[in-house]
Amino acid sequence: MDLRAILKALKVKQVLPSEFKNNGAFTGNTYFDTLGLGAVLFLINLGVTDVIVGSTDTSTPLLVEECDTTGGDYTAVEDAELAAVLGAGDDGKVYGIHVDLTKTHKRYMRVQAPTAGNSTGANLQITALGFPADVLPKSASEMGLTELIEA
């Protein structure tokens, strides 16, 4: 498949618009519909920060969760969690969480409640890229990422 065909086949959605947050949950976090896709890659773009960023609180690394409906009870996707919380020394880094949808997964996915600690604050933005089954992402270094988690 050539690059043009790959780009035409991608599904892109901003699941957390660029936001600055000081002490608490980022607003505007939403789900990604994976219907008809073979994989999804959540790109986590951390801007200038001097606080810890995690999921739900500042001691839990960012993770992906899933649900059968948009408004139901979301549960964590196994092995879809960053190695550690994001911190003050991580300015300008991009992280990725890749979920292979050919395994059993639910239709709707999101990053669990991104939350910033209490200090000057953090800038964060998350985009989901959906891939058809025959177009799957490669390694972290080939994609220009700091870290790539595959679940």
N, C-alpha and C positions, 0 to 999 in steps of 0.2 A: 504494500500500500504506500503510495507516495505522500509527501508531507501535506499537499493540498487536500487530499482525500481525508487524511487524519484530522486536519483542522476543521474541515466541514462536518466531521462526525462527532466532534467534541460537544459536550453540553457544559456550559459554564454558568455558575451562579455565585454571587457574592453572598455568603451566608452570615457574615458579620461585616457590615460596612465599616470603613476606617473610622476609628473612634478613639478619643482620649478618655481615660478613666482613672479616677483617683478614689480608691477605697470602695470596692463593691463590684457587682456584676455589670458587664458590658451590656448595653441595651441593643435591641435590634437583631439579636442572634436568632437565626431561623433554620429551618430544615432544608434538606436537599432530597428531591425525588429521584430515586435510582431506577425507576421503571425502564426496562429495556437495555440497561447498561451492563457491562462486564466488569467494570472497576470504577472506583471513585478515588480521587486524590484530593485531600484537604490540604491546601497551602496556607500555612500560618505565617503571616508576615508581621514581625515585631519591629515596631519603630523605636524611637527614643523612649527609654524607660529607666526608672530608678527604683522600681518596685518588683515584687514577685508577681507573676501571672500564672494562674492555675485554673482548674475546673472546680467550680462551686466554692472552693476556698483556696488559700495560697499554699497549702501543703499537698495538694493533689495535682499531678501533672495533667495537662490538657489531654482529653480523651474523646473518642467518637462514641456516640450512642445511637440506638436504632429503635424503630417502632413500626407497627403495622399501619397506624393512622397518624395524621399530622398532629393531632391533639391528645394522643393517648399517653400511656406511661412508657417512657424511653428507658432502655436498659443498655449497659455498656457492651460494646463490641469487643469480644475477646482479642487480646493482643493489639488493640488499636489505641495505644496510650504512649505519649512521649516518654522518654527515659527519665526526665526530671521536670520540675517546674521551670518556667522561663524567668530569668533574673536580670538584674541591673547591668550585667556585663554582656548581655545578649542583644544589644541595640543593632538593628539593621539585619538581623539574621532571618532566614526563611526556613521553616520546618515543613515536613510533609508527613501525612498519615495516609497510607494507601490501603484501601480495603478491596480485596478480591471478591467481587459479587457473585462469582461462579460457585463460591461456597454458599452454604445456607445463610442468608441474611434477610432482614426485613426491608421493606420498601423505602422508608424514610429514615434519613440519617442527619445528625447534626453534631457539632462539637459541644460537649457538655458545659453549660453556663460559665464561659470564660470570666474570670474574676481577677481584679487587680488589688494589690495591697495598699496600705495607707502611707503615702509619702507624696512626692511631687506627682507621680502617676506614670501611666504607660499608654503607648499608642499601639493599637492592634487592629489587624484586618485579616479576615479569613475568606478564601475563595475555594469553592468546590469545582473540580474538573471531572466530568463524567466521561468515561471511555467506552466505546462499544467493545464487544468481546475480543475482536481481533486487533485492537490497538491498546496495548497495555504499557504503562510507564516502566522505565528502566531503573538503574541504580541512583542513589542519592547524588553522587558526584557527577554523573552524567546529566542530572537534572539541575545542577547548581544549588542543591539544598545543603543546609547544615546537618540535618538529620532526616532520615526517611524511615518511618515505621510501617511495616507491612503486616496486615492482618488478614 
